[in-house]
Amino acid sequence: MSARQAGFSVRTLIYEPQGANGPVARDLIASALRDKAEVLEVSPAVLSKVSSKDNPQAMLGVFDQRWAVAPDPSKLAASDLWLVLEEVRDPGNLGTIIRTVDAVGARGIILVGSCCDPYSRECVRATMGSIFATPLVRMKREEFLAWRAGWRGDVVGLHLRATDDFRKVDYRGPVLVVMGSEGPGLSEEMTAACSRRVKIPMAGDLDSFNLAIATALTLYQIRGPHLSL
């Protein structure tokens, strides 16, 4: 349903009839048939094998990947936020981050350098459907740095050597949040491209968060004034 609402057309639909017998499932099957997609009715055992899960959902879909073009910085609103991830390697982290970007209403994600595949099974599963609603852009580092030169607002990087508390900064929009990979963090080139470097304060003996958690805290801090119940 999330895919169809986002304008994705299913290529192959696989379902188990006992579980996919509700009105929503029947509507999705009918829609796939109208679109001349391949529709396969299978047994629970086959569905489990295809999904690599012991207790899968009753319906699976295959879709074409979709990649976005980087936005024109001159046409962004002050309230817009884009997230940049440099060489993120863990598909579970990436999937969780995609879900968070969707939740806070950020505009999309730019993947810089050699990142893990956002359309891998592990990543897609972690997005819980947000993969269909979140624009994804791929860039080489040099390409990104050239594009970043046109950014009008703050380019915010999380960095262990930063001295500004991320909660006490008056961010100037549109905001570009830049996060480094698990472990190494931001490269020197990407760090230098940030107009502002901030840090999440921590007690105890830890000096860093999991990438997905650090990204979520940062995005909610910046996007908080634009969110309401």
Phi, psi and omega in degrees: 000317179299320180295315182294321179296331180271003176088013176277138176257129182286138176266318178224132178240125181242130182215156176252118192299328181293320182275330183261060183242008178275173183296323179294315180297317180297322178295319179294320178295315179297320179295318179297320179294320178297326180277004179062033175281161174283122182241121185239124173267124186229169177279162176303324181295318179294317180298319178297320180294316182295320184275348184060033177227146179286330182229071185282167170293162188281355184215135177233147179232150175245128184230156172290142174293151179229125178242137182264167175262141178304140183289159174280113183303331182286348184252010181273148176279159181297334181275355183287148175222131173242147179251136176245130177240121179262113173052044173293137189246339186263116183296330176293318176299313182298316179298318178295321179294319177302318179297320180292318178302317177298318184294323183271355180078025173290160189280333181165184184232136173251120179264118185250131177080205185273086179263161173292165186280116179293344179260014173289159183302316183295319181291312181302318180298319181290337180286341181054038177099345182289347175302331182279340186255354187248113177299135180239130181239139175250136178215147166283158184301315181297321179296317179296315183298324177292319179292321182300334182301337180267002183287131187269334183260201180285142170248106192255121177246135172276129186212138182296332181270003179290156179244348180274131175289126185297342180276345189246020182256138174268096186286137180258116184274163356293150186253136174246113180264128184243122181240140179271178183284164177299129179092279184293332184075202183288142174290164179299322180295318181287325177298317180295335181281350181277133177277343181213133178242132184231169183219145176268118181291144181220146173261173179080200186263355181284150176237003179203157177258164164302143185303315182296321179290315179300320179295317180298315179300316182294314182296319180290327177297317183281320184273351184310314180298342183262000184253145177213158180283000000 
